[in-house]
Amino acid sequence: MNTNETLNQQMEDARQRLYDLSEQYGFAHASVLEQSMFLDELINQHNRKFQTRKLPQLL
């Protein structure tokens, strides 16, 4: 499994955990907010990875 697949799987797992926690505790619970921030960081990592590939090369 390459790093893209690993990161994608981590994001999917984090989304599912976020959904499960929100169903169990509601949206304002600390565990839900913490999981949301964790998922946000994974998404940011994913976006940074692809954003740097699209930047033009400066000489």
mmCIF file of the N, C-alpha and C atoms, coordinates in Angstrom:
data_MODEL
# 
_entry.id   MODEL 
# 
loop_
_atom_site.group_PDB 
_atom_site.id 
_atom_site.type_symbol 
_atom_site.label_atom_id 
_atom_site.label_alt_id 
_atom_site.label_comp_id 
_atom_site.label_asym_id 
_atom_site.label_entity_id 
_atom_site.label_seq_id 
_atom_site.pdbx_PDB_ins_code 
_atom_site.Cartn_x 
_atom_site.Cartn_y 
_atom_site.Cartn_z 
_atom_site.occupancy 
_atom_site.B_iso_or_equiv 
_atom_site.pdbx_formal_charge 
_atom_site.auth_seq_id 
_atom_site.auth_comp_id 
_atom_site.auth_asym_id 
_atom_site.auth_atom_id 
_atom_site.pdbx_PDB_model_num 
ATOM 1   N N  . MET A 1 1  ? 0.855   -1.167 0.000   1.00 0.00 ? 1  MET A N  1 
ATOM 2   C CA . MET A 1 1  ? 0.000   0.000  0.000   1.00 0.00 ? 1  MET A CA 1 
ATOM 3   C C  . MET A 1 1  ? 0.905   1.236  0.000   1.00 0.00 ? 1  MET A C  1 
ATOM 4   N N  . ASN A 1 2  ? 0.706   2.143  -0.951  1.00 0.00 ? 2  ASN A N  1 
ATOM 5   C CA . ASN A 1 2  ? 1.551   3.333  -1.003  1.00 0.00 ? 2  ASN A CA 1 
ATOM 6   C C  . ASN A 1 2  ? 1.047   4.404  -0.045  1.00 0.00 ? 2  ASN A C  1 
ATOM 7   N N  . THR A 1 3  ? 1.790   5.503  0.050   1.00 0.00 ? 3  THR A N  1 
ATOM 8   C CA . THR A 1 3  ? 1.454   6.531  1.040   1.00 0.00 ? 3  THR A CA 1 
ATOM 9   C C  . THR A 1 3  ? 0.126   7.208  0.746   1.00 0.00 ? 3  THR A C  1 
ATOM 10  N N  . ASN A 1 4  ? -0.231  7.371  -0.536  1.00 0.00 ? 4  ASN A N  1 
ATOM 11  C CA . ASN A 1 4  ? -1.537  7.960  -0.870  1.00 0.00 ? 4  ASN A CA 1 
ATOM 12  C C  . ASN A 1 4  ? -2.667  7.072  -0.392  1.00 0.00 ? 4  ASN A C  1 
ATOM 13  N N  . GLU A 1 5  ? -2.542  5.775  -0.632  1.00 0.00 ? 5  GLU A N  1 
ATOM 14  C CA . GLU A 1 5  ? -3.574  4.836  -0.197  1.00 0.00 ? 5  GLU A CA 1 
ATOM 15  C C  . GLU A 1 5  ? -3.654  4.799  1.324   1.00 0.00 ? 5  GLU A C  1 
ATOM 16  N N  . THR A 1 6  ? -2.510  4.853  1.988   1.00 0.00 ? 6  THR A N  1 
ATOM 17  C CA . THR A 1 6  ? -2.484  4.832  3.442   1.00 0.00 ? 6  THR A CA 1 
ATOM 18  C C  . THR A 1 6  ? -3.183  6.071  4.008   1.00 0.00 ? 6  THR A C  1 
ATOM 19  N N  . LEU A 1 7  ? -2.852  7.245  3.467   1.00 0.00 ? 7  LEU A N  1 
ATOM 20  C CA . LEU A 1 7  ? -3.475  8.477  3.924   1.00 0.00 ? 7  LEU A CA 1 
ATOM 21  C C  . LEU A 1 7  ? -4.976  8.468  3.632   1.00 0.00 ? 7  LEU A C  1 
ATOM 22  N N  . ASN A 1 8  ? -5.355  7.994  2.459   1.00 0.00 ? 8  ASN A N  1 
ATOM 23  C CA . ASN A 1 8  ? -6.782  7.897  2.125   1.00 0.00 ? 8  ASN A CA 1 
ATOM 24  C C  . ASN A 1 8  ? -7.508  6.963  3.081   1.00 0.00 ? 8  ASN A C  1 
ATOM 25  N N  . GLN A 1 9  ? -6.890  5.842  3.417   1.00 0.00 ? 9  GLN A N  1 
ATOM 26  C CA . GLN A 1 9  ? -7.513  4.903  4.349   1.00 0.00 ? 9  GLN A CA 1 
ATOM 27  C C  . GLN A 1 9  ? -7.618  5.515  5.740   1.00 0.00 ? 9  GLN A C  1 
ATOM 28  N N  . GLN A 1 10 ? -6.590  6.247  6.157   1.00 0.00 ? 10 GLN A N  1 
ATOM 29  C CA . GLN A 1 10 ? -6.635  6.915  7.453   1.00 0.00 ? 10 GLN A CA 1 
ATOM 30  C C  . GLN A 1 10 ? -7.769  7.938  7.487   1.00 0.00 ? 10 GLN A C  1 
ATOM 31  N N  . MET A 1 11 ? -7.961  8.666  6.384   1.00 0.00 ? 11 MET A N  1 
ATOM 32  C CA . MET A 1 11 ? -9.048  9.647  6.332   1.00 0.00 ? 11 MET A CA 1 
ATOM 33  C C  . MET A 1 11 ? -10.401 8.955  6.402   1.00 0.00 ? 11 MET A C  1 
ATOM 34  N N  . GLU A 1 12 ? -10.563 7.863  5.689   1.00 0.00 ? 12 GLU A N  1 
ATOM 35  C CA . GLU A 1 12 ? -11.826 7.129  5.728   1.00 0.00 ? 12 GLU A CA 1 
ATOM 36  C C  . GLU A 1 12 ? -12.106 6.589  7.126   1.00 0.00 ? 12 GLU A C  1 
ATOM 37  N N  . ASP A 1 13 ? -11.085 6.030  7.761   1.00 0.00 ? 13 ASP A N  1 
ATOM 38  C CA . ASP A 1 13 ? -11.246 5.509  9.126   1.00 0.00 ? 13 ASP A CA 1 
ATOM 39  C C  . ASP A 1 13 ? -11.609 6.636  10.099  1.00 0.00 ? 13 ASP A C  1 
ATOM 40  N N  . ALA A 1 14 ? -10.950 7.782  9.938   1.00 0.00 ? 14 ALA A N  1 
ATOM 41  C CA . ALA A 1 14 ? -11.225 8.923  10.819  1.00 0.00 ? 14 ALA A CA 1 
ATOM 42  C C  . ALA A 1 14 ? -12.631 9.460  10.588  1.00 0.00 ? 14 ALA A C  1 
ATOM 43  N N  . ARG A 1 15 ? -13.078 9.483  9.340   1.00 0.00 ? 15 ARG A N  1 
ATOM 44  C CA . ARG A 1 15 ? -14.456 9.923  9.046   1.00 0.00 ? 15 ARG A CA 1 
ATOM 45  C C  . ARG A 1 15 ? -15.470 9.003  9.699   1.00 0.00 ? 15 ARG A C  1 
ATOM 46  N N  . GLN A 1 16 ? -15.220 7.706  9.574   1.00 0.00 ? 16 GLN A N  1 
ATOM 47  C CA . GLN A 1 16 ? -16.156 6.743  10.164  1.00 0.00 ? 16 GLN A CA 1 
ATOM 48  C C  . GLN A 1 16 ? -16.184 6.873  11.679  1.00 0.00 ? 16 GLN A C  1 
ATOM 49  N N  . ARG A 1 17 ? -15.014 7.046  12.284  1.00 0.00 ? 17 ARG A N  1 
ATOM 50  C CA . ARG A 1 17 ? -14.964 7.213  13.741  1.00 0.00 ? 17 ARG A CA 1 
ATOM 51  C C  . ARG A 1 17 ? -15.684 8.502  14.150  1.00 0.00 ? 17 ARG A C  1 
ATOM 52  N N  . LEU A 1 18 ? -15.506 9.575  13.386  1.00 0.00 ? 18 LEU A N  1 
ATOM 53  C CA . LEU A 1 18 ? -16.205 10.829 13.668  1.00 0.00 ? 18 LEU A CA 1 
ATOM 54  C C  . LEU A 1 18 ? -17.711 10.628 13.610  1.00 0.00 ? 18 LEU A C  1 
ATOM 55  N N  . TYR A 1 19 ? -18.171 9.945  12.583  1.00 0.00 ? 19 TYR A N  1 
ATOM 56  C CA . TYR A 1 19 ? -19.602 9.666  12.445  1.00 0.00 ? 19 TYR A CA 1 
ATOM 57  C C  . TYR A 1 19 ? -20.102 8.856  13.642  1.00 0.00 ? 19 TYR A C  1 
ATOM 58  N N  . ASP A 1 20 ? -19.370 7.809  13.998  1.00 0.00 ? 20 ASP A N  1 
ATOM 59  C CA . ASP A 1 20 ? -19.781 6.957  15.118  1.00 0.00 ? 20 ASP A CA 1 
ATOM 60  C C  . ASP A 1 20 ? -19.837 7.745  16.430  1.00 0.00 ? 20 ASP A C  1 
ATOM 61  N N  . LEU A 1 21 ? -18.813 8.557  16.677  1.00 0.00 ? 21 LEU A N  1 
ATOM 62  C CA . LEU A 1 21 ? -18.788 9.349  17.908  1.00 0.00 ? 21 LEU A CA 1 
ATOM 63  C C  . LEU A 1 21 ? -19.926 10.363 17.944  1.00 0.00 ? 21 LEU A C  1 
ATOM 64  N N  . SER A 1 22 ? -20.204 10.996 16.799  1.00 0.00 ? 22 SER A N  1 
ATOM 65  C CA . SER A 1 22 ? -21.286 11.989 16.780  1.00 0.00 ? 22 SER A CA 1 
ATOM 66  C C  . SER A 1 22 ? -22.644 11.332 16.998  1.00 0.00 ? 22 SER A C  1 
ATOM 67  N N  . GLU A 1 23 ? -22.810 10.119 16.498  1.00 0.00 ? 23 GLU A N  1 
ATOM 68  C CA . GLU A 1 23 ? -24.056 9.380  16.747  1.00 0.00 ? 23 GLU A CA 1 
ATOM 69  C C  . GLU A 1 23 ? -24.194 9.031  18.223  1.00 0.00 ? 23 GLU A C  1 
ATOM 70  N N  . GLN A 1 24 ? -23.082 8.695  18.851  1.00 0.00 ? 24 GLN A N  1 
ATOM 71  C CA . GLN A 1 24 ? -23.104 8.261  20.245  1.00 0.00 ? 24 GLN A CA 1 
ATOM 72  C C  . GLN A 1 24 ? -23.238 9.433  21.211  1.00 0.00 ? 24 GLN A C  1 
ATOM 73  N N  . TYR A 1 25 ? -22.499 10.529 20.960  1.00 0.00 ? 25 TYR A N  1 
ATOM 74  C CA . TYR A 1 25 ? -22.409 11.613 21.933  1.00 0.00 ? 25 TYR A CA 1 
ATOM 75  C C  . TYR A 1 25 ? -23.054 12.928 21.504  1.00 0.00 ? 25 TYR A C  1 
ATOM 76  N N  . GLY A 1 26 ? -23.311 13.113 20.227  1.00 0.00 ? 26 GLY A N  1 
ATOM 77  C CA . GLY A 1 26 ? -23.777 14.406 19.733  1.00 0.00 ? 26 GLY A CA 1 
ATOM 78  C C  . GLY A 1 26 ? -22.592 15.234 19.250  1.00 0.00 ? 26 GLY A C  1 
ATOM 79  N N  . PHE A 1 27 ? -22.903 16.296 18.514  1.00 0.00 ? 27 PHE A N  1 
ATOM 80  C CA . PHE A 1 27 ? -21.853 17.047 17.842  1.00 0.00 ? 27 PHE A CA 1 
ATOM 81  C C  . PHE A 1 27 ? -20.965 17.879 18.759  1.00 0.00 ? 27 PHE A C  1 
ATOM 82  N N  . ALA A 1 28 ? -21.450 18.275 19.917  1.00 0.00 ? 28 ALA A N  1 
ATOM 83  C CA . ALA A 1 28 ? -20.699 19.193 20.768  1.00 0.00 ? 28 ALA A CA 1 
ATOM 84  C C  . ALA A 1 28 ? -19.812 18.497 21.798  1.00 0.00 ? 28 ALA A C  1 
ATOM 85  N N  . HIS A 1 29 ? -19.790 17.193 21.824  1.00 0.00 ? 29 HIS A N  1 
ATOM 86  C CA . HIS A 1 29 ? -18.997 16.455 22.807  1.00 0.00 ? 29 HIS A CA 1 
ATOM 87  C C  . HIS A 1 29 ? -17.505 16.610 22.491  1.00 0.00 ? 29 HIS A C  1 
ATOM 88  N N  . ALA A 1 30 ? -16.696 16.657 23.541  1.00 0.00 ? 30 ALA A N  1 
ATOM 89  C CA . ALA A 1 30 ? -15.250 16.858 23.387  1.00 0.00 ? 30 ALA A CA 1 
ATOM 90  C C  . ALA A 1 30 ? -14.604 15.784 22.511  1.00 0.00 ? 30 ALA A C  1 
ATOM 91  N N  . SER A 1 31 ? -15.034 14.546 22.628  1.00 0.00 ? 31 SER A N  1 
ATOM 92  C CA . SER A 1 31 ? -14.463 13.467 21.813  1.00 0.00 ? 31 SER A CA 1 
ATOM 93  C C  . SER A 1 31 ? -14.748 13.678 20.336  1.00 0.00 ? 31 SER A C  1 
ATOM 94  N N  . VAL A 1 32 ? -15.928 14.181 20.033  1.00 0.00 ? 32 VAL A N  1 
ATOM 95  C CA . VAL A 1 32 ? -16.312 14.441 18.640  1.00 0.00 ? 32 VAL A CA 1 
ATOM 96  C C  . VAL A 1 32 ? -15.481 15.590 18.090  1.00 0.00 ? 32 VAL A C  1 
ATOM 97  N N  . LEU A 1 33 ? -15.324 16.638 18.878  1.00 0.00 ? 33 LEU A N  1 
ATOM 98  C CA . LEU A 1 33 ? -14.535 17.788 18.433  1.00 0.00 ? 33 LEU A CA 1 
ATOM 99  C C  . LEU A 1 33 ? -13.065 17.402 18.230  1.00 0.00 ? 33 LEU A C  1 
ATOM 100 N N  . GLU A 1 34 ? -12.546 16.593 19.119  1.00 0.00 ? 34 GLU A N  1 
ATOM 101 C CA . GLU A 1 34 ? -11.157 16.137 18.988  1.00 0.00 ? 34 GLU A CA 1 
ATOM 102 C C  . GLU A 1 34 ? -10.981 15.289 17.724  1.00 0.00 ? 34 GLU A C  1 
ATOM 103 N N  . GLN A 1 35 ? -11.916 14.406 17.466  1.00 0.00 ? 35 GLN A N  1 
ATOM 104 C CA . GLN A 1 35 ? -11.838 13.564 16.267  1.00 0.00 ? 35 GLN A CA 1 
ATOM 105 C C  . GLN A 1 35 ? -11.976 14.413 15.006  1.00 0.00 ? 35 GLN A C  1 
ATOM 106 N N  . SER A 1 36 ? -12.811 15.423 15.065  1.00 0.00 ? 36 SER A N  1 
ATOM 107 C CA . SER A 1 36 ? -12.970 16.326 13.933  1.00 0.00 ? 36 SER A CA 1 
ATOM 108 C C  . SER A 1 36 ? -11.661 17.050 13.620  1.00 0.00 ? 36 SER A C  1 
ATOM 109 N N  . MET A 1 37 ? -10.963 17.485 14.658  1.00 0.00 ? 37 MET A N  1 
ATOM 110 C CA . MET A 1 37 ? -9.679  18.155 14.452  1.00 0.00 ? 37 MET A CA 1 
ATOM 111 C C  . MET A 1 37 ? -8.642  17.183 13.887  1.00 0.00 ? 37 MET A C  1 
ATOM 112 N N  . PHE A 1 38 ? -8.682  15.944 14.333  1.00 0.00 ? 38 PHE A N  1 
ATOM 113 C CA . PHE A 1 38 ? -7.773  14.926 13.814  1.00 0.00 ? 38 PHE A CA 1 
ATOM 114 C C  . PHE A 1 38 ? -8.029  14.703 12.317  1.00 0.00 ? 38 PHE A C  1 
ATOM 115 N N  . LEU A 1 39 ? -9.294  14.578 11.956  1.00 0.00 ? 39 LEU A N  1 
ATOM 116 C CA . LEU A 1 39 ? -9.646  14.405 10.542  1.00 0.00 ? 39 LEU A CA 1 
ATOM 117 C C  . LEU A 1 39 ? -9.228  15.633 9.737   1.00 0.00 ? 39 LEU A C  1 
ATOM 118 N N  . ASP A 1 40 ? -9.445  16.818 10.270  1.00 0.00 ? 40 ASP A N  1 
ATOM 119 C CA . ASP A 1 40 ? -9.020  18.039 9.585   1.00 0.00 ? 40 ASP A CA 1 
ATOM 120 C C  . ASP A 1 40 ? -7.531  18.015 9.287   1.00 0.00 ? 40 ASP A C  1 
ATOM 121 N N  . GLU A 1 41 ? -6.727  17.565 10.241  1.00 0.00 ? 41 GLU A N  1 
ATOM 122 C CA . GLU A 1 41 ? -5.283  17.512 10.024  1.00 0.00 ? 41 GLU A CA 1 
ATOM 123 C C  . GLU A 1 41 ? -4.920  16.517 8.926   1.00 0.00 ? 41 GLU A C  1 
ATOM 124 N N  . LEU A 1 42 ? -5.592  15.380 8.890   1.00 0.00 ? 42 LEU A N  1 
ATOM 125 C CA . LEU A 1 42 ? -5.344  14.417 7.806   1.00 0.00 ? 42 LEU A CA 1 
ATOM 126 C C  . LEU A 1 42 ? -5.705  15.022 6.448   1.00 0.00 ? 42 LEU A C  1 
ATOM 127 N N  . ILE A 1 43 ? -6.814  15.727 6.390   1.00 0.00 ? 43 ILE A N  1 
ATOM 128 C CA . ILE A 1 43 ? -7.233  16.376 5.142   1.00 0.00 ? 43 ILE A CA 1 
ATOM 129 C C  . ILE A 1 43 ? -6.218  17.444 4.749   1.00 0.00 ? 43 ILE A C  1 
ATOM 130 N N  . ASN A 1 44 ? -5.729  18.200 5.723   1.00 0.00 ? 44 ASN A N  1 
ATOM 131 C CA . ASN A 1 44 ? -4.706  19.209 5.435   1.00 0.00 ? 44 ASN A CA 1 
ATOM 132 C C  . ASN A 1 44 ? -3.433  18.574 4.900   1.00 0.00 ? 44 ASN A C  1 
ATOM 133 N N  . GLN A 1 45 ? -3.015  17.456 5.473   1.00 0.00 ? 45 GLN A N  1 
ATOM 134 C CA . GLN A 1 45 ? -1.845  16.735 4.974   1.00 0.00 ? 45 GLN A CA 1 
ATOM 135 C C  . GLN A 1 45 ? -2.058  16.324 3.521   1.00 0.00 ? 45 GLN A C  1 
ATOM 136 N N  . HIS A 1 46 ? -3.228  15.792 3.240   1.00 0.00 ? 46 HIS A N  1 
ATOM 137 C CA . HIS A 1 46 ? -3.565  15.361 1.886   1.00 0.00 ? 46 HIS A CA 1 
ATOM 138 C C  . HIS A 1 46 ? -3.511  16.545 0.921   1.00 0.00 ? 46 HIS A C  1 
ATOM 139 N N  . ASN A 1 47 ? -4.115  17.654 1.321   1.00 0.00 ? 47 ASN A N  1 
ATOM 140 C CA . ASN A 1 47 ? -4.137  18.837 0.460   1.00 0.00 ? 47 ASN A CA 1 
ATOM 141 C C  . ASN A 1 47 ? -2.734  19.401 0.237   1.00 0.00 ? 47 ASN A C  1 
ATOM 142 N N  . ARG A 1 48 ? -1.917  19.447 1.289   1.00 0.00 ? 48 ARG A N  1 
ATOM 143 C CA . ARG A 1 48 ? -0.540  19.943 1.135   1.00 0.00 ? 48 ARG A CA 1 
ATOM 144 C C  . ARG A 1 48 ? 0.256   19.062 0.182   1.00 0.00 ? 48 ARG A C  1 
ATOM 145 N N  . LYS A 1 49 ? 0.033   17.785 0.276   1.00 0.00 ? 49 LYS A N  1 
ATOM 146 C CA . LYS A 1 49 ? 0.757   16.841 -0.575  1.00 0.00 ? 49 LYS A CA 1 
ATOM 147 C C  . LYS A 1 49 ? 0.489   17.116 -2.051  1.00 0.00 ? 49 LYS A C  1 
ATOM 148 N N  . PHE A 1 50 ? -0.759  17.371 -2.387  1.00 0.00 ? 50 PHE A N  1 
ATOM 149 C CA . PHE A 1 50 ? -1.107  17.597 -3.784  1.00 0.00 ? 50 PHE A CA 1 
ATOM 150 C C  . PHE A 1 50 ? -0.908  19.045 -4.197  1.00 0.00 ? 50 PHE A C  1 
ATOM 151 N N  . GLN A 1 51 ? -0.964  19.962 -3.271  1.00 0.00 ? 51 GLN A N  1 
ATOM 152 C CA . GLN A 1 51 ? -0.753  21.370 -3.592  1.00 0.00 ? 51 GLN A CA 1 
ATOM 153 C C  . GLN A 1 51 ? 0.699   21.608 -4.003  1.00 0.00 ? 51 GLN A C  1 
ATOM 154 N N  . THR A 1 52 ? 1.638   20.977 -3.327  1.00 0.00 ? 52 THR A N  1 
ATOM 155 C CA . THR A 1 52 ? 3.048   21.188 -3.642  1.00 0.00 ? 52 THR A CA 1 
ATOM 156 C C  . THR A 1 52 ? 3.394   20.630 -5.016  1.00 0.00 ? 52 THR A C  1 
ATOM 157 N N  . ARG A 1 53 ? 2.697   19.635 -5.477  1.00 0.00 ? 53 ARG A N  1 
ATOM 158 C CA . ARG A 1 53 ? 2.943   19.083 -6.811  1.00 0.00 ? 53 ARG A CA 1 
ATOM 159 C C  . ARG A 1 53 ? 2.511   20.048 -7.908  1.00 0.00 ? 53 ARG A C  1 
ATOM 160 N N  . LYS A 1 54 ? 1.534   20.899 -7.623  1.00 0.00 ? 54 LYS A N  1 
ATOM 161 C CA . LYS A 1 54 ? 0.964   21.776 -8.635  1.00 0.00 ? 54 LYS A CA 1 
ATOM 162 C C  . LYS A 1 54 ? 1.639   23.137 -8.698  1.00 0.00 ? 54 LYS A C  1 
ATOM 163 N N  . LEU A 1 55 ? 2.511   23.434 -7.727  1.00 0.00 ? 55 LEU A N  1 
ATOM 164 C CA . LEU A 1 55 ? 3.178   24.720 -7.733  1.00 0.00 ? 55 LEU A CA 1 
ATOM 165 C C  . LEU A 1 55 ? 4.206   24.777 -8.861  1.00 0.00 ? 55 LEU A C  1 
ATOM 166 N N  . PRO A 1 56 ? 4.271   25.899 -9.566  1.00 0.00 ? 56 PRO A N  1 
ATOM 167 C CA . PRO A 1 56 ? 5.252   26.006 -10.645 1.00 0.00 ? 56 PRO A CA 1 
ATOM 168 C C  . PRO A 1 56 ? 6.666   26.054 -10.070 1.00 0.00 ? 56 PRO A C  1 
ATOM 169 N N  . GLN A 1 57 ? 7.584   25.532 -10.819 1.00 0.00 ? 57 GLN A N  1 
ATOM 170 C CA . GLN A 1 57 ? 8.977   25.543 -10.416 1.00 0.00 ? 57 GLN A CA 1 
ATOM 171 C C  . GLN A 1 57 ? 9.574   26.923 -10.677 1.00 0.00 ? 57 GLN A C  1 
ATOM 172 N N  . LEU A 1 58 ? 10.104  27.521 -9.646  1.00 0.00 ? 58 LEU A N  1 
ATOM 173 C CA . LEU A 1 58 ? 10.754  28.825 -9.775  1.00 0.00 ? 58 LEU A CA 1 
ATOM 174 C C  . LEU A 1 58 ? 12.256  28.631 -9.890  1.00 0.00 ? 58 LEU A C  1 
ATOM 175 N N  . LEU A 1 59 ? 12.858  29.318 -10.812 1.00 0.00 ? 59 LEU A N  1 
ATOM 176 C CA . LEU A 1 59 ? 14.320  29.202 -10.991 1.00 0.00 ? 59 LEU A CA 1 
ATOM 177 C C  . LEU A 1 59 ? 15.035  30.335 -10.336 1.00 0.00 ? 59 LEU A C  1 
# 
